[in-house]
Amino acid sequence: MSDARTDRHLIYAAAVLRGFAAGAISVLAAVYLAKRGFAEAQIGLLLSAGLAGVAAGTAYGTFLADRVGRRRSLIGLALLAAGGGVSLALLDAPSALALAVFLGMLNTQGTDRGAAQALEAAILPGTAPDAQRTQVFAWYNALQDVGGAAGALLAALPELLREQFGAEELRAYDATVYFYALLFVAVALLYARLSTATERGALPTGYVADPRTRHAVRNFTLLSAMDSFGGGFIGSALIAWFLYLRFGVSESALAALFLAARTMTVLSHFGAAWLARRIGLVNTMVFTHMPSGFLLLTLPIAPSFEVAAALFIVREGLSEMDVPTRQSYLMAIVPPWQRAYASGMTQLGRASGRMVAPALAGLAFQAGALWAPLVAGALIKITYDLLLWRAFRRIKPPEEA
């Protein structure tokens, strides 16, 4: 097997494990902290601290990782995430815990869209020709979401340990969090096997940055921050928390729901690649993502958990179709030596945009306005879709030119 294919498969495997970890912690984190006695506002602040750590890690990946080395950086990021998981289970003081989840880049958005993904997205286009680029990203995101689906199922582990093995409730949660940390140790071992081809090559002789590329990356970054700010109100941890508070559902019911939702997401990535070949990357991004925002607006008025679950599953089948198309599109419109910068900047925009919203959502939940974060997130995302289509509908990737 060639180095390019080996590297791609190693990244795929790491994506599965990172998705597995993120899927589990996103469903359990808020409920776990609530069971440990943290107030709603404190939980929101802790979730925001974790997302602020994601933003800081992404800033590192954008500006420093190519100098330090992509492989070294990926290994370091995975080990920090593992340490953050251990600290989440061990620490009780809110200030110490906030620092730990910041350094551990605790990502409770449902999928690990952080610093590691920014570097992986810069590496993957070099492992396949342009005609296969979107399909490569479809597989990458699908496998990550397969991991997320399995991780959502892992969220039932505390209940299993409690009922089948008589474990004390918090100890059962602790065991699940330690397993989350162990997954990131395995991810670090996979990154250690990447070849030197994953590092950035030398810049072309006489290279001068194209201002049009910088302009496109800047606009993409600003729009990504807006989309992510809306997404921060509706991350998986907050959706799970909303359903838990409103309908009083069990951990196993939440695990089953998020398993079904992640399964829909996995299938949607391949649908996105198929649709992009017919209507274009930008149109696929916008015209699948916008309906998901309208579906989100229906959750606060759902009369029962069963109805809310059905609406949420349909919404998840649409909401992530923009992910492989967005990654493929951005990597296509910038030169290869700027891919890490472009990927990192947009991921930084996304990380920065989402880190404030969970704290605001926590305050809304504490005030009893369970509907407010969902409505805010939906409206912001719909606005983002309209602005994205306006800004990029005329900029074509090579395969559409």
Buried (B, 14 or more C-beta within 10 A) or exposed (E): EEEBEBBBEBBBBBBBBBBBBBBBBBBBBBBBBBEBEBEBBBBBBBBBBBBBBBBBBBBBBBBEBBEEBBBEBBBBBBBBBBBBBBBBBEBEEBEEBBBBBBBBBBBBBBBBBBBBBBBBBBBBBBBBEEEBBBBBBBBBBBBBBBBBBBBBBBBBBBBBBBEEEEBEEBEBBBBBBBBBBBBBBBBBEBBEEBEEBBBBEEEEEEEEEEEEBBEBBEBBBBBBBBBBBBBBBBBBBBBBBBBBBBBEBEBBBBBBBBBBBBBBBBBBBBBBBEBBBEEBBBBBBBBBBBBBBEBBBBBBEBEEBEEBBBBBBBBBBBBBBBBBBBBBBBBBBBEEBBBBBBBBBBBBBBBBBBBBBBBBBBBBBBEEEBBBBBBBBBBBBBBBBEBBBEBBEEBBBEBBE
